[in-house]
Amino acid sequence: MKNPLKFIQEVKQETFRVTWPTKKDTMMGAVMVFALASIAALFFLLLDQILRFLLNLVLTINF
């Protein structure tokens, strides 16, 4: 690029053309991320507890 000032002006113009998400869209996205992360955490907690129980059961039976 030969002219840095022209580049900065073009970047500024392009920034105004971007369709930015609304506050409602941002909040919905954040809530969805939190909800899905919570569901995944509960799933893996439950899976961990089940596997720990089965492992203890197998180890107790074998010895």
C-alpha positions as CSV (number, residue, x, y, z in Angstrom):
1,M,0.0,0.0,0.0
2,K,1.5,3.3,-1.0
3,N,-0.6,5.7,1.1
4,P,-1.2,4.8,4.7
5,L,-3.7,7.6,5.3
6,K,-5.9,6.5,2.4
7,F,-5.8,3.0,3.8
8,I,-7.0,4.3,7.2
9,Q,-9.8,6.3,5.6
10,E,-10.9,3.2,3.7
11,V,-10.9,1.1,6.9
12,K,-13.0,3.8,8.6
13,Q,-15.5,3.8,5.7
14,E,-15.7,0.0,5.8
15,T,-16.3,0.0,9.6
16,F,-19.4,2.1,9.0
17,R,-20.7,-0.5,6.5
18,V,-20.5,-3.3,8.9
19,T,-23.9,-4.5,10.3
20,W,-23.2,-4.7,14.1
21,P,-25.3,-6.9,16.3
22,T,-27.9,-5.3,18.5
23,K,-27.8,-5.4,22.2
24,K,-30.6,-8.0,22.2
25,D,-28.7,-10.2,19.8
26,T,-25.6,-9.9,21.9
27,M,-27.4,-10.7,25.1
28,M,-29.2,-13.7,23.5
29,G,-25.9,-15.1,22.3
30,A,-24.3,-14.7,25.7
31,V,-27.3,-16.4,27.4
32,M,-27.1,-19.3,24.9
33,V,-23.4,-19.7,25.5
34,F,-23.9,-19.8,29.2
35,A,-26.8,-22.2,29.0
36,L,-25.0,-24.6,26.7
37,A,-21.8,-24.5,28.8
38,S,-23.9,-25.2,31.9
39,I,-25.6,-28.2,30.2
40,A,-22.2,-29.5,29.1
41,A,-20.8,-29.1,32.5
42,L,-23.7,-31.0,34.1
43,F,-23.5,-33.8,31.5
44,F,-19.7,-34.3,32.1
45,L,-20.2,-34.2,35.9
46,L,-22.9,-36.9,35.7
47,L,-20.8,-39.0,33.3
48,D,-17.8,-38.7,35.6
49,Q,-19.8,-39.8,38.6
50,I,-21.2,-42.8,36.7
51,L,-17.8,-43.8,35.5
52,R,-16.2,-43.4,39.0
53,F,-19.0,-45.6,40.5
54,L,-18.5,-48.3,37.8
55,L,-14.8,-48.2,38.3
56,N,-15.0,-48.5,42.0
57,L,-17.5,-51.4,41.6
58,V,-15.2,-53.2,39.2
59,L,-12.2,-52.7,41.5
60,T,-14.1,-53.8,44.5
61,I,-15.3,-57.0,42.8
62,N,-11.9,-58.0,41.5
63,F,-10.1,-57.8,44.8
